[in-house]
Amino acid sequence: QLKILTANKWAWYAGAALLSAMRVSPAVALVTGMALTLTLGNPCAKDTAKASKYILQYAIVLLGFGLEIGTVLRTGLHSSYITLTSISFTLCAGYAIGRVFNIGKDIAVLISGGTAICGGSAIAALAPAIGASRSDTAIALAVVFLLNAAALVLFPQVGHMLGMNQESFGLWSAMAIHD
């Protein structure tokens, strides 16, 4: 019976809607989704790939509607030097690490860009611009998503161990966790 249920994409949609309504933490939702997909498979792989692109875009736009423009401008101006420095450092470090480990140029550029800017969205924008293959793009997405998933789970514990205040933890998380 479980095999019949897990092969039904509508059962997966219902389960996803139910989990979304439960308002669990993003880390728990991410780990649960990964565990279910790895153990039971994903009968909706095509639908998921297509929908995730648009859902991510809509979520970012809707998130922006919840912010005050004055706060965004003040924060942006206040942190522009941090942003410029961290992006530059990450792109250069990624390039150097790629050369040291003899990683393909496209994969190194995609992972560096995804790490420096905003994860999967940056990779999706960079891939066609540099003519990256689908396999290089998939590898870069997997690496960045796995690193972000690990950060979602580990960062709160590390932040507490280091005694970080909310502002420091928020800045650190914002610079390191993208998706």
C-alpha positions in Angstrom: 0.0 0.0 0.0 2.9 2.4 0.8 4.3 1.9 -2.7 1.0 2.8 -4.3 0.6 5.8 -2.1 4.1 7.1 -2.7 3.7 6.7 -6.5 0.7 9.0 -6.4 1.8 12.6 -7.1 -1.4 14.0 -5.6 -0.6 12.3 -2.3 2.8 14.1 -2.3 1.1 17.4 -3.0 -1.3 16.8 -0.2 1.6 15.9 2.1 3.5 19.0 1.1 0.5 21.2 1.7 0.0 19.6 5.1 3.6 20.1 6.2 3.5 23.7 5.0 0.4 24.4 7.1 2.1 23.0 10.2 4.6 25.9 10.2 7.6 23.8 11.3 11.0 25.4 11.2 12.7 25.6 7.8 15.5 23.3 8.9 13.0 20.6 10.0 11.0 21.0 6.7 14.2 20.8 4.6 15.5 17.7 6.4 12.1 16.0 6.3 11.7 16.7 2.5 15.2 15.4 1.8 14.7 12.3 3.9 11.3 11.5 2.3 12.7 12.0 -1.2 15.8 10.0 -0.6 13.9 7.1 0.9 10.7 7.1 -1.1 11.7 8.8 -4.3 10.1 11.8 -6.0 7.2 10.8 -8.4 6.8 14.5 -9.2 10.3 15.3 -10.3 9.3 17.1 -13.5 6.6 19.0 -11.7 8.8 19.8 -8.7 11.6 21.2 -11.0 9.2 23.4 -12.9 7.3 24.6 -9.9 10.3 25.3 -7.7 11.7 27.9 -10.2 8.5 29.9 -10.0 7.8 29.3 -6.3 11.2 30.7 -5.4 10.7 33.8 -7.6 7.3 34.5 -6.1 8.5 33.8 -2.6 11.3 36.4 -3.0 8.9 39.0 -4.3 6.4 38.4 -1.6 9.1 38.5 1.1 10.1 41.9 -0.3 6.5 43.2 0.2 6.9 42.6 3.9 9.9 45.0 4.2 9.8 48.7 4.7 11.6 50.5 1.9 13.3 52.9 4.3 14.7 50.1 6.4 15.9 48.3 3.2 17.7 51.5 2.0 19.3 52.2 5.4 20.5 48.6 5.8 21.7 48.4 2.2 23.8 51.6 2.5 25.1 50.6 5.9 26.2 47.2 4.8 27.3 47.8 1.2 31.0 47.7 2.1 30.5 44.3 3.8 28.5 43.0 0.8 31.1 44.2 -1.7 34.0 42.8 0.3 32.4 39.4 1.0 31.3 38.9 -2.6 34.7 39.8 -3.9 36.5 37.6 -1.4 34.2 34.6 -2.0 34.5 34.8 -5.8 38.3 35.0 -5.6 38.5 32.2 -3.0 36.2 30.0 -5.1 38.3 30.5 -8.1 41.5 29.7 -6.2 40.0 26.6 -4.6 38.7 25.5 -7.9 42.2 25.7 -9.4 43.9 24.0 -6.4 41.4 21.0 -6.6 41.3 21.0 -10.4 37.6 21.5 -10.5 36.1 22.4 -13.9 36.0 26.2 -14.5 32.2 26.3 -15.0 31.5 24.4 -11.8 33.9 26.6 -9.9 32.3 29.8 -11.3 28.8 28.5 -10.5 29.6 27.4 -7.0 31.5 30.6 -6.3 28.7 32.7 -7.7 26.0 30.8 -5.8 28.0 31.0 -2.6 28.8 34.7 -3.0 25.5 36.0 -4.1 22.2 34.2 -3.5 22.5 30.4 -3.9 20.4 28.7 -6.5 19.1 31.9 -8.1 22.6 33.1 -8.9 23.5 29.7 -10.3 20.4 29.7 -12.4 21.3 33.1 -13.8 25.0 32.4 -14.3 24.6 29.0 -16.0 23.3 30.2 -19.3 25.5 33.3 -19.2 28.7 31.2 -19.1 27.3 28.4 -21.3 27.5 25.8 -18.4 26.3 22.3 -19.1 23.2 20.9 -17.3 25.4 18.4 -15.4 27.8 21.2 -14.2 24.7 23.3 -13.2 23.2 20.3 -11.3 26.5 19.7 -9.4 26.8 23.3 -8.4 23.2 23.5 -7.3 23.6 20.3 -5.3 26.8 21.6 -3.6 25.3 25.0 -2.7 22.0 23.5 -1.5 23.8 20.9 0.7 26.0 23.5 2.2 22.9 25.7 2.9 21.0 22.8 4.4 23.9 22.0 6.7 24.2 25.7 7.7 20.4 25.8 8.5 20.9 23.0 11.0 24.4 23.8 12.4 24.4 27.6 12.5 22.0 28.1 15.4 24.1 25.7 17.6 27.4 27.3 16.6 26.0 30.8 17.1 24.9 29.8 20.7 28.3 28.2 21.4 30.1 31.4 20.2 27.8 33.6 22.3 26.7 35.6 19.4 24.0 38.3 19.9 21.0 38.5 17.5 22.6 41.2 15.3 25.9 39.3 14.9 24.2 36.0 14.3 21.8 37.6 11.7 24.7 39.2 9.8 26.7 36.0 9.8 23.7 34.0 8.7 22.6 36.4 6.0 26.1 36.4 4.5 26.4 32.6 4.6 23.0 31.0 4.1 21.3 31.8 0.8 18.4 29.4 0.0 
